[in-house]
Amino acid sequence: MKRRDFISAIAGAAIVCPRVASAQSSSKVFRLGTLTPGAPLDDKSPLGAILLKELDQRGYTLGKNLTLDARGAAGDTSKLGAIIRAMKTHQVDVIVAIGFPTILACKVENVPTVVAWGGGDPVATRLIDSLARPGGNITGISDNATTLSTKRLALIKQAVPKLKRIAMLWNRDDLGMSMRYQASAEAARSIEVAIQPLGVRAPDDFNGVFEAMDSEPPDAILMVADVLTNLNRKRVFDYADHHRIPALYEYDFFVRDGGLMSYGADLKECVNRAAGLVARIFIGARPADLPFEEPAHYPLVISFKTARATGIQLPPNFVALADEVIE
């Protein structure tokens, strides 16, 4: 290799991998926190492992120059403030947060925060000033609730051509998810579909939800994801299966757990991009100056296994739209 070619190659490598070089040349140990309203996002969880792998590729390796403080509130969001204060005493450099209540608690405690997913519209909920210039201590991954809701309703209409009434389940106490429900309700009205609003605040409320659907059977179900609905998803699966009601969920893990179909952001992509924002904060960037990003991929996932078990017939033209079919 000629000398000038060698110099050009070295310069190019420095441009491509500045964060990795910075991480590897520093003796600092970086302290990463993760916080969810449910189970911890740790190295043993699938998405936690993806987060750590992406950071490792950027030069931050668990057990070498990276520590992980992974915590979850186990469904009790009233504990979030105390958990974050405990993490602050351990001097975490940044917290990767999931869900609106978690993100709001991080905002109150003024901890550098990267939103992984599940925060709803961060501008409408006043978590940040704008997507381009968040201000404050929060950046992360967002989604366009209005566009997503319109697409979800269009997909449900294709899956259930005779759709007249749709039951919508969401957590009334989660502002981010309540606003997502409102966007979904507006999308339903735009295609002249009646809405059966079924807001919940506690696990016992699901009994009333099922009674309401017994009284007025819907043609389909849309469930908005948060910690409360996630923790009770098996009950919704069982009800939808028993009554042969097509149900659409927001993330593919619902389908892998037994749900019929999902349409939403690719969580693996969200975690990878969150890792990129974490790495930038590690080297000195301020969350206030890091624009929110939107996922590029929104897969439609369908479970033939669930469809066959319940006897639900999905139109071939709808199935043809799927990015993944689980047999």
C-alpha positions as CSV (number, residue, x, y, z in Angstrom):
1,M,0.0,0.0,0.0
2,K,1.3,3.4,-0.9
3,R,2.0,5.9,1.9
4,R,-0.7,8.3,0.9
5,D,-3.2,5.5,0.5
6,F,-2.3,4.3,4.0
7,I,-2.8,7.8,5.4
8,S,-6.2,8.1,3.6
9,A,-7.3,4.8,5.0
10,I,-6.4,5.7,8.6
11,A,-8.2,9.1,8.2
12,G,-11.2,7.4,6.8
13,A,-11.4,5.0,9.7
14,A,-11.2,7.9,12.2
15,I,-14.1,9.5,10.4
16,V,-16.3,6.4,10.4
17,C,-15.6,5.3,13.9
18,P,-15.0,8.4,16.1
19,R,-17.2,7.2,19.0
20,V,-15.6,3.8,19.1
21,A,-12.1,5.3,19.2
22,S,-13.1,7.7,21.9
23,A,-14.7,4.9,24.0
24,Q,-11.7,2.6,23.7
25,S,-9.1,5.3,24.4
26,S,-10.8,6.5,27.5
27,S,-10.2,5.0,31.0
28,K,-13.7,6.1,32.1
29,V,-16.2,3.5,33.1
30,F,-19.6,4.6,31.7
31,R,-22.7,3.9,33.8
32,L,-25.8,2.9,31.8
33,G,-29.2,2.7,33.5
34,T,-32.3,1.1,32.0
35,L,-35.8,1.5,33.5
36,T,-39.2,0.1,32.5
37,P,-42.5,0.1,34.3
38,G,-42.5,-3.7,34.0
39,A,-39.6,-6.2,34.0
40,P,-36.0,-5.0,33.8
41,L,-34.3,-4.5,30.4
42,D,-31.1,-6.3,31.3
43,D,-28.5,-8.5,29.6
44,K,-30.8,-11.6,30.0
45,S,-33.7,-10.0,28.2
46,P,-33.8,-10.2,24.3
47,L,-34.0,-6.4,23.8
48,G,-31.5,-5.7,26.6
49,A,-29.0,-8.0,24.9
50,I,-29.5,-6.1,21.6
51,L,-28.9,-2.8,23.4
52,L,-25.7,-4.1,24.9
53,K,-24.5,-5.7,21.7
54,E,-24.9,-2.4,19.8
55,L,-23.1,-0.5,22.5
56,D,-20.3,-3.1,22.4
57,Q,-19.9,-2.5,18.7
58,R,-19.5,1.2,19.5
59,G,-16.7,0.5,22.0
60,Y,-18.7,0.3,25.3
61,T,-18.3,-3.3,26.7
62,L,-20.1,-4.6,29.8
63,G,-17.6,-5.5,32.4
64,K,-14.8,-3.5,30.9
65,N,-15.7,0.2,30.4
66,L,-19.5,-0.1,30.9
67,T,-21.7,-1.0,33.9
68,L,-25.5,-1.7,33.7
69,D,-28.0,-0.7,36.4
70,A,-31.2,-2.4,35.0
71,R,-34.4,-1.9,37.0
72,G,-38.2,-2.3,36.6
73,A,-41.2,-1.2,38.6
74,A,-43.0,-4.6,38.2
75,G,-46.2,-2.8,37.2
76,D,-46.2,-0.3,40.1
77,T,-45.5,3.0,38.5
78,S,-45.7,4.8,41.8
79,K,-42.3,3.4,42.6
80,L,-40.6,5.0,39.6
81,G,-39.5,8.2,41.3
82,A,-37.8,6.4,44.1
83,I,-36.1,4.0,41.7
84,I,-34.7,6.9,39.7
85,R,-33.4,8.6,42.8
86,A,-31.6,5.4,43.8
87,M,-30.1,5.2,40.3
88,K,-28.9,8.8,40.6
89,T,-27.0,7.9,43.8
90,H,-25.2,5.3,41.7
91,Q,-24.3,8.1,39.3
92,V,-25.7,6.7,36.1
93,D,-24.7,8.7,33.0
94,V,-27.9,8.1,31.1
95,I,-31.1,6.1,31.5
96,V,-32.8,4.2,28.7
97,A,-36.5,4.5,29.5
98,I,-39.6,2.7,28.3
99,G,-43.2,4.0,28.6
100,F,-44.6,7.4,29.3
101,P,-44.8,7.1,33.1
102,T,-41.1,6.2,33.2
103,I,-40.0,9.0,30.9
104,L,-42.1,11.5,32.9
105,A,-40.4,10.4,36.1
106,C,-37.0,10.8,34.5
107,K,-37.9,14.3,33.4
108,V,-39.0,15.2,36.9
109,E,-35.7,13.9,38.3
110,N,-33.7,15.6,35.6
111,V,-31.7,12.6,34.5
112,P,-30.2,12.4,31.0
113,T,-32.7,10.1,29.3
114,V,-33.1,8.2,26.0
115,V,-36.6,7.0,25.1
116,A,-36.5,3.5,23.6
117,W,-40.2,3.2,22.9
118,G,-43.7,3.5,24.3
119,G,-43.7,7.2,25.2
120,G,-46.4,8.3,22.9
121,D,-46.2,11.7,21.3
122,P,-43.5,13.5,23.4
123,V,-44.4,17.0,22.2
124,A,-48.2,16.6,22.7
125,T,-47.5,15.2,26.2
126,R,-45.1,18.1,26.9
127,L,-42.2,15.9,27.7
128,I,-40.1,17.9,25.2
129,D,-40.2,21.2,23.3
130,S,-39.9,19.8,19.8
131,L,-38.7,16.7,18.0
132,A,-35.9,18.7,16.4
133,R,-34.8,20.5,19.6
134,P,-36.1,18.6,22.6
135,G,-34.7,20.8,25.3
136,G,-34.4,19.5,28.8
137,N,-33.0,16.1,29.6
138,I,-34.8,13.8,27.1
139,T,-34.2,12.6,23.6
140,G,-34.9,9.2,21.9
141,I,-37.2,7.4,19.5
142,S,-40.7,8.6,18.7
143,D,-43.5,7.6,16.4
144,N,-46.1,9.4,14.5
145,A,-49.3,8.4,16.4
146,T,-51.7,9.9,13.9
147,T,-50.1,8.2,10.9
148,L,-49.8,4.9,12.8
149,S,-53.4,5.0,14.0
150,T,-54.7,5.6,10.5
151,K,-52.6,2.8,9.1
152,R,-53.7,0.4,11.9
153,L,-57.4,1.1,11.3
154,A,-56.9,0.6,7.6
155,L,-55.3,-2.7,8.2
156,I,-58.1,-3.8,10.5
157,K,-60.6,-2.8,7.9
158,Q,-58.8,-5.0,5.4
159,A,-58.6,-7.9,7.9
160,V,-62.3,-7.5,8.7
161,P,-64.0,-6.1,5.6
162,K,-67.4,-6.0,7.4
163,L,-66.0,-4.0,10.3
164,K,-68.7,-1.9,11.9
165,R,-67.6,-1.7,15.6
166,I,-64.2,-1.9,17.1
167,A,-63.4,-2.2,20.8
168,M,-60.4,-0.2,21.9
169,L,-58.5,-1.1,25.1
170,W,-56.1,1.4,26.8
171,N,-54.9,2.6,30.1
172,R,-56.8,5.7,31.1
173,D,-54.1,6.7,33.6
174,D,-51.3,6.8,31.0
175,L,-51.4,10.2,29.2
176,G,-49.3,9.0,26.3
177,M,-51.5,6.0,25.6
178,S,-54.7,8.0,26.2
179,M,-53.6,10.3,23.4
180,R,-52.8,7.3,21.2
181,Y,-56.3,6.0,21.9
182,Q,-57.7,9.4,20.8
183,A,-55.8,9.3,17.6
184,S,-57.0,5.8,16.9
185,A,-60.6,6.8,17.7
186,E,-60.4,9.7,15.2
187,A,-59.0,7.3,12.6
188,A,-61.9,4.9,13.2
189,R,-64.5,7.7,12.8
190,S,-62.9,8.8,9.5
191,I,-63.8,5.4,8.1
192,E,-67.2,5.4,9.7
193,V,-66.5,2.7,12.2
194,A,-68.2,2.8,15.7
195,I,-65.9,2.9,18.7
196,Q,-66.4,0.8,21.8
197,P,-64.1,2.7,24.3
198,L,-62.8,0.4,27.0
199,G,-60.4,2.2,29.2
200,V,-58.8,0.5,32.2
201,R,-57.0,1.6,35.3
202,A,-56.4,-1.6,37.2
203,P,-56.3,-5.4,36.5
204,D,-59.8,-5.9,37.9
205,D,-61.1,-3.5,35.2
206,F,-60.6,-6.1,32.6
207,N,-63.5,-8.0,34.0
208,G,-65.7,-5.1,33.1
209,V,-64.1,-4.9,29.7
210,F,-65.0,-8.5,28.9
211,E,-68.6,-8.0,30.2
212,A,-69.0,-4.9,28.0
213,M,-67.9,-6.9,25.0
214,D,-70.2,-9.7,25.9
215,S,-73.1,-7.2,25.9
216,E,-72.1,-5.6,22.6
217,P,-69.8,-7.9,20.7
218,P,-67.3,-5.9,18.6
219,D,-66.1,-7.0,15.1
220,A,-62.5,-6.4,16.1
221,I,-60.2,-5.4,19.0
222,L,-57.4,-2.8,19.1
223,M,-55.3,-2.8,22.2
224,V,-52.9,0.1,23.0
225,A,-49.8,-1.2,24.7
226,D,-48.5,0.0,28.1
227,V,-47.5,-1.8,31.3
228,L,-51.0,-2.5,32.4
229,T,-52.3,-3.9,29.2
230,N,-49.0,-5.8,28.6
231,L,-49.3,-7.5,32.0
232,N,-52.9,-8.6,31.2
233,R,-52.4,-9.5,27.6
234,K,-53.0,-13.2,28.1
235,R,-56.5,-12.5,29.3
236,V,-57.2,-10.4,26.2
237,F,-55.7,-13.2,24.0
238,D,-58.0,-15.8,25.7
239,Y,-61.1,-13.6,25.3
240,A,-60.4,-12.8,21.7
241,D,-59.6,-16.4,20.9
242,H,-62.7,-17.8,22.7
243,H,-65.0,-15.4,20.9
244,R,-63.2,-15.5,17.6
245,I,-62.6,-11.8,17.5
246,P,-59.7,-10.6,15.3
247,A,-57.4,-8.4,17.5
248,L,-54.6,-6.1,16.5
249,Y,-51.7,-5.3,18.8
250,E,-49.0,-2.7,18.6
251,Y,-45.8,-4.8,18.8
252,D,-44.7,-8.1,17.4
253,F,-44.0,-9.7,20.8
254,F,-47.7,-9.8,21.4
255,V,-48.1,-12.1,18.3
256,R,-45.2,-14.2,19.4
257,D,-46.9,-14.6,22.8
258,G,-50.2,-15.7,21.2
259,G,-51.9,-12.7,19.7
260,L,-53.3,-12.8,16.2
261,M,-51.6,-9.8,14.5
262,S,-49.6,-6.7,15.2
263,Y,-48.5,-3.5,13.4
264,G,-46.0,-1.1,15.0
265,A,-42.4,0.0,15.2
266,D,-39.7,-2.6,15.0
267,L,-38.4,-2.7,18.6
268,K,-35.0,-4.1,17.6
269,E,-34.5,-1.1,15.4
270,C,-35.7,1.2,18.2
271,V,-33.2,-0.3,20.6
272,N,-30.3,-0.1,18.2
273,R,-31.0,3.5,17.5
274,A,-31.4,4.3,21.2
275,A,-27.9,2.8,21.7
276,G,-26.6,5.2,19.2
277,L,-28.0,8.1,21.2
278,V,-26.6,6.7,24.4
279,A,-23.2,6.6,22.8
280,R,-23.4,10.2,21.8
281,I,-24.4,11.2,25.3
282,F,-21.5,9.2,26.7
283,I,-19.0,11.4,24.7
284,G,-20.6,14.6,25.8
285,A,-23.7,15.4,23.7
286,R,-26.7,16.9,25.6
287,P,-30.1,15.2,25.2
288,A,-31.5,18.7,24.7
289,D,-29.6,19.1,21.4
290,L,-30.2,15.6,20.0
291,P,-33.3,15.4,17.7
292,F,-35.8,12.7,18.3
293,E,-35.7,10.0,15.7
294,E,-38.5,8.0,14.1
295,P,-38.3,4.2,13.3
296,A,-37.9,3.4,9.7
297,H,-39.6,-0.1,9.8
298,Y,-43.2,-0.9,10.9
299,P,-43.7,-4.6,10.3
300,L,-47.1,-6.3,10.0
301,V,-46.9,-9.6,11.7
302,I,-49.6,-12.3,11.6
303,S,-49.9,-15.6,13.4
304,F,-51.4,-18.4,11.3
305,K,-51.1,-20.6,14.4
306,T,-53.5,-18.4,16.3
307,A,-55.8,-18.0,13.3
308,R,-56.0,-21.8,12.8
309,A,-56.6,-22.4,16.5
310,T,-59.4,-19.9,16.7
311,G,-61.0,-20.5,13.3
312,I,-60.5,-16.9,12.3
313,Q,-60.4,-16.5,8.5
314,L,-58.1,-13.7,7.3
315,P,-58.6,-12.5,3.7
316,P,-55.7,-13.6,1.4
317,N,-55.1,-10.0,0.2
318,F,-54.6,-8.9,3.8
319,V,-52.2,-11.8,4.6
320,A,-50.2,-10.9,1.4
321,L,-49.3,-7.6,3.1
322,A,-47.6,-9.3,6.0
323,D,-43.9,-8.7,6.6
324,E,-43.8,-11.9,8.7
325,V,-46.2,-14.9,9.1
326,I,-45.8,-17.1,12.1
327,E,-46.7,-20.7,11.3
